[in-house]
């Protein structure tokens, strides 16, 4: 387990293209089922996987160091295969990927006891539990066999991390580039991601299913409570699905189209604008798949 390396990579990120995946399903491999409320379903899906950002704040995404995923807690072979697959998903989504051997900043941990693992991480690696201001926060409370969260920082339009004055309780922006109603002056970015999943929840799942689920949790700001109320065709339904439920074998066209639209969009546009653009992009792309 390279937890120490992961922590060091996050610390290094604080002060301051791989080949396309061959295993990801192509558009031709996916069948989109039509529905009278199809476009609304896409909109609801976008809302559930684009985080709690307000209307004016940009959508947060993994925009710090290049993505460098690593899986741990399973066999050596499965860890390596999952790691490779997560790199391919990132590349397919248009996310910068670190060179082989890079210090991991996207960590999937398979553990016997999720709660115990999260508490151990909090004790041994407090750097995993800081907010955009660099202040300590408690681990997120998420029901079910998975807990996932991001390590955050706030950057300005130049890409420079904005320091936070904890005494005065405000960010000290030194850039002369002001924000506007179309582009924010600063935005929150993810410099790392941690996904802890209980081993029992992975029984019967393939390498692709595990890696693709972890990729969506790492590369998007998923709100599990919202997602559970939807019936969207997404790999995010694969964990803890009731017996007999049909689940995807890999990322779906909805998943990959969302990620591509998210990372292709302007990084400083307000969340409301970004969600609208992503929604329209998904409708355009998915409609082609229905023809």
C-alpha positions as CSV (number, residue, x, y, z in Angstrom):
1,X,0.0,0.0,0.0
2,X,1.5,3.3,-1.1
3,X,-0.4,5.5,1.3
4,X,2.7,7.4,2.4
5,X,3.5,8.1,-1.3
6,X,0.0,9.3,-1.8
7,X,0.2,11.7,1.2
8,X,3.5,13.0,-0.1
9,X,2.0,13.6,-3.5
10,X,-0.8,15.7,-1.9
11,X,1.6,17.7,0.2
12,X,3.7,18.4,-2.9
13,X,0.6,19.8,-4.6
14,X,-0.3,22.1,-1.9
15,X,2.1,25.0,-2.5
16,X,1.8,25.6,-5.7
17,X,-1.4,12.1,-22.6
18,X,-1.8,8.6,-22.4
19,X,-3.2,6.4,-25.2
20,X,-7.1,6.2,-25.5
21,X,-8.5,3.2,-23.6
22,X,-9.1,0.1,-25.7
23,X,-11.5,-1.5,-23.2
24,X,-14.0,1.3,-22.8
25,X,-17.2,0.6,-24.7
26,X,-17.6,2.5,-27.9
27,X,-20.8,4.4,-28.8
28,X,-21.7,1.5,-31.2
29,X,-21.6,-1.0,-28.3
30,X,-24.2,0.9,-26.2
31,X,-28.0,0.9,-26.6
32,X,-29.8,4.0,-25.3
33,X,-33.4,3.3,-24.2
34,X,-35.7,6.1,-25.0
35,X,-38.2,7.7,-22.6
36,X,-40.8,10.5,-22.7
37,X,-38.8,12.1,-19.8
38,X,-35.4,11.2,-21.3
39,X,-34.0,14.8,-21.4
40,X,-35.1,15.4,-17.9
41,X,-33.5,12.2,-16.8
42,X,-30.2,13.4,-18.3
43,X,-30.6,16.7,-16.5
44,X,-31.2,15.0,-13.2
45,X,-28.2,12.8,-13.8
46,X,-26.0,15.8,-14.4
47,X,-27.2,17.4,-11.2
48,X,-26.4,14.3,-9.2
49,X,-22.8,13.9,-10.5
50,X,-21.8,17.6,-10.7
51,X,-21.7,18.2,-7.0
52,X,-23.3,20.7,-4.6
53,X,-21.7,23.8,-6.2
54,X,-24.0,26.8,-6.2
55,X,-25.2,28.6,-9.3
56,X,-22.2,30.9,-9.5
57,X,-19.3,28.7,-8.3
58,X,-17.6,26.6,-11.0
59,X,-18.1,22.9,-10.9
60,X,-15.2,21.3,-9.0
61,X,-13.1,18.7,-10.9
62,X,-9.7,17.0,-10.7
63,X,-7.6,19.9,-12.1
64,X,-4.5,19.9,-9.9
65,X,-1.7,17.6,-10.7
66,X,-2.3,15.0,-13.5
67,X,-4.4,12.1,-12.4
68,X,-2.4,9.2,-11.0
69,X,-4.7,6.5,-9.8
70,X,-3.7,3.5,-7.7
71,X,-5.7,0.6,-6.3
72,X,-4.8,-1.2,-3.1
73,X,-6.3,-3.9,-0.8
74,X,-6.9,-6.6,-3.5
75,X,-4.5,-9.0,-5.1
76,X,-1.4,-7.6,-6.8
77,X,-2.8,-8.6,-10.2
78,X,-6.2,-7.0,-9.6
79,X,-4.7,-3.9,-8.1
80,X,-2.6,-3.4,-11.2
81,X,-5.4,-4.1,-13.6
82,X,-7.8,-1.7,-11.8
83,X,-5.1,1.0,-11.8
84,X,-4.4,0.6,-15.5
85,X,-8.1,0.7,-16.3
86,X,-8.6,3.9,-14.2
87,X,-5.8,5.6,-16.1
88,X,-7.6,4.6,-19.4
89,X,-10.9,6.1,-18.2
90,X,-9.2,9.3,-17.3
91,X,-7.5,9.5,-20.7
92,X,-10.7,8.8,-22.5
93,X,-12.4,11.6,-20.5
94,X,-9.8,14.1,-21.5
95,X,-8.2,14.2,-18.1
96,X,-4.4,14.7,-17.9
97,X,-2.8,11.5,-16.8
98,X,0.6,11.2,-15.0
99,X,3.5,9.3,-16.4
100,X,3.9,5.7,-15.3
101,X,5.4,5.5,-11.9
102,X,3.9,8.9,-10.8
103,X,3.1,9.6,-7.2
104,X,-0.6,8.5,-6.8
105,X,-3.2,11.1,-6.0
106,X,-6.3,9.1,-6.8
107,X,-6.5,6.2,-4.4
108,X,-9.0,3.2,-4.3
109,X,-8.7,1.3,-1.1
110,X,-10.5,-2.0,-0.6
111,X,-10.9,-2.7,3.1
112,X,-12.7,-5.3,5.3
113,X,-14.2,-2.5,7.4
114,X,-14.9,0.9,5.7
115,X,-15.4,2.9,8.9
116,X,-12.3,1.5,10.6
117,X,-10.2,2.2,7.5
118,X,-11.4,5.8,7.2
119,X,-10.7,6.4,10.9
120,X,-7.2,4.9,10.5
121,X,-6.5,7.2,7.5
122,X,-7.7,10.2,9.5
123,X,-5.3,9.3,12.3
124,X,-2.3,8.4,10.2
125,X,-2.8,10.7,7.2
126,X,-4.6,13.9,8.2
127,X,-3.6,15.5,4.9
128,X,-6.4,13.5,3.3
129,X,-8.9,15.5,5.4
130,X,-8.6,19.1,4.6
131,X,-11.0,21.5,2.8
132,X,-10.4,24.1,0.2
133,X,-9.1,26.5,2.9
134,X,-6.5,23.9,4.0
135,X,-8.3,23.4,7.3
136,X,-9.0,20.0,8.9
137,X,-12.4,18.5,8.3
138,X,-14.1,15.3,9.5
139,X,-14.4,12.3,7.2
140,X,-17.6,12.4,5.2
141,X,-20.5,10.4,6.5
142,X,-21.9,8.3,3.7
143,X,-24.2,5.2,4.2
144,X,-23.5,2.0,2.5
145,X,-20.2,0.2,1.7
146,X,-18.4,3.1,0.1
147,X,-17.0,6.4,1.3
148,X,-15.4,8.7,-1.2
149,X,-14.1,12.3,-0.9
150,X,-11.8,14.8,-2.5
151,X,-8.8,16.8,-1.3
152,X,-9.5,20.4,-2.3
153,X,-7.7,23.6,-2.9
154,X,-8.9,27.0,-4.3
155,X,-7.0,28.5,-7.3
156,X,-7.2,31.8,-9.2
157,X,-7.4,32.4,-12.9
158,X,-3.6,32.0,-13.2
159,X,-3.7,28.5,-11.6
160,X,-2.1,29.7,-8.4
161,X,-3.4,28.4,-5.1
162,X,-5.2,31.2,-3.2
163,X,-4.1,31.3,0.5
164,X,-6.8,31.5,3.2
165,X,-6.5,33.8,6.2
166,X,-8.0,31.6,9.0
167,X,-8.0,34.5,11.5
168,X,-9.8,37.0,9.2
169,X,-11.8,34.1,7.6
170,X,-11.3,35.1,3.9
171,X,-9.2,34.2,0.9
172,X,-6.4,36.6,0.1
173,X,-6.6,36.9,-3.7
174,X,-3.6,38.7,-5.1
175,X,-4.4,38.3,-8.8
176,X,-5.4,41.4,-10.8
177,X,-7.8,39.3,-12.9
178,X,-11.3,40.1,-11.6
179,X,-14.3,37.8,-11.8
180,X,-17.4,38.5,-13.7
181,X,-20.9,37.2,-14.1
182,X,-19.6,34.8,-16.8
183,X,-16.3,33.8,-15.3
184,X,-15.4,33.4,-11.6
185,X,-12.1,34.9,-10.2
186,X,-11.4,31.7,-8.3
187,X,-12.5,28.1,-8.3
188,X,-12.2,25.0,-6.2
189,X,-10.2,22.1,-7.6
190,X,-9.5,18.6,-6.5
191,X,-5.9,17.7,-6.0
192,X,-6.6,14.2,-4.9
193,X,-9.4,11.7,-4.3
194,X,-9.9,8.8,-1.9
195,X,-12.4,6.0,-2.4
196,X,-12.8,3.4,0.4
197,X,-15.0,0.4,-0.4
198,X,-15.7,-2.7,1.6
199,X,-14.4,-6.0,0.2
200,X,-17.8,-7.6,0.5
201,X,-19.3,-5.1,-1.9
202,X,-16.8,-6.1,-4.6
203,X,-17.6,-9.8,-4.6
204,X,-18.7,-10.8,-8.1
205,X,-17.6,-7.6,-9.7
206,X,-15.1,-7.5,-12.6
207,X,-12.0,-5.4,-12.8
208,X,-13.7,-3.0,-15.2
209,X,-16.7,-2.6,-13.0
210,X,-14.6,-1.8,-10.0
211,X,-12.3,0.5,-11.8
212,X,-15.0,2.3,-13.7
213,X,-17.1,2.9,-10.5
214,X,-14.0,4.2,-8.7
215,X,-13.2,6.5,-11.7
216,X,-16.6,8.1,-11.6
217,X,-16.4,8.7,-7.9
218,X,-12.9,10.2,-8.3
219,X,-13.2,12.2,-11.5
220,X,-16.7,13.6,-10.7
221,X,-18.3,15.1,-7.6
222,X,-21.0,12.5,-7.1
223,X,-23.8,13.1,-4.6
224,X,-24.8,9.5,-3.7
225,X,-28.1,10.5,-2.0
226,X,-29.3,12.2,-5.2
227,X,-28.1,9.4,-7.4
228,X,-30.0,6.7,-5.5
229,X,-33.3,8.4,-6.4
230,X,-32.5,8.2,-10.1
231,X,-32.8,5.3,-12.6
232,X,-30.0,6.5,-14.8
233,X,-27.9,4.0,-16.8
234,X,-24.6,4.5,-15.0
235,X,-21.8,2.4,-13.6
236,X,-22.4,4.1,-10.3
237,X,-25.3,1.7,-9.7
238,X,-23.0,-1.3,-9.6
239,X,-22.1,-1.2,-5.9
240,X,-24.6,-2.7,-3.5
241,X,-27.2,-3.3,-6.2
242,X,-30.0,-5.6,-5.0
243,X,-29.7,-9.2,-6.0
244,X,-31.1,-9.8,-9.5
245,X,-30.5,-6.2,-10.6
246,X,-29.1,-5.8,-14.1
247,X,-26.0,-3.5,-13.8
248,X,-23.6,-2.2,-16.5
249,X,-20.4,-4.1,-17.3
250,X,-18.5,-0.9,-17.6
251,X,-18.9,2.9,-17.8
252,X,-22.0,3.7,-19.9
253,X,-22.3,6.3,-22.6
254,X,-24.0,8.5,-20.1
255,X,-21.0,8.3,-17.8
256,X,-18.3,8.9,-20.3
257,X,-20.2,11.6,-22.2
258,X,-20.6,13.4,-18.9
259,X,-17.0,13.2,-18.0
260,X,-15.9,14.4,-21.4
261,X,-18.2,17.3,-21.4
262,X,-17.2,18.2,-17.8
263,X,-13.5,18.3,-18.6
264,X,-13.9,20.0,-22.0
265,X,-15.8,22.9,-20.5
266,X,-14.5,26.2,-19.4
267,X,-13.1,25.8,-15.9
268,X,-14.2,29.1,-14.5
269,X,-17.8,29.3,-15.8
270,X,-20.6,29.3,-13.2
271,X,-22.0,25.9,-12.3
272,X,-25.4,26.8,-13.7
273,X,-23.9,27.5,-17.1
274,X,-21.7,24.5,-17.0
275,X,-24.5,22.1,-16.1
276,X,-26.6,23.5,-18.9
277,X,-23.8,23.1,-21.4
278,X,-23.1,19.5,-20.2
279,X,-26.8,18.7,-20.4
280,X,-27.1,19.9,-24.0
281,X,-23.9,18.1,-25.0
282,X,-25.1,14.8,-23.5
283,X,-28.5,15.2,-25.3
284,X,-26.7,15.8,-28.6
285,X,-24.3,12.9,-28.3
286,X,-26.7,10.4,-26.9
287,X,-29.3,11.2,-29.5
288,X,-26.8,10.2,-32.2
289,X,-26.5,6.9,-30.4
290,X,-30.3,6.4,-30.7
291,X,-30.4,6.8,-34.4
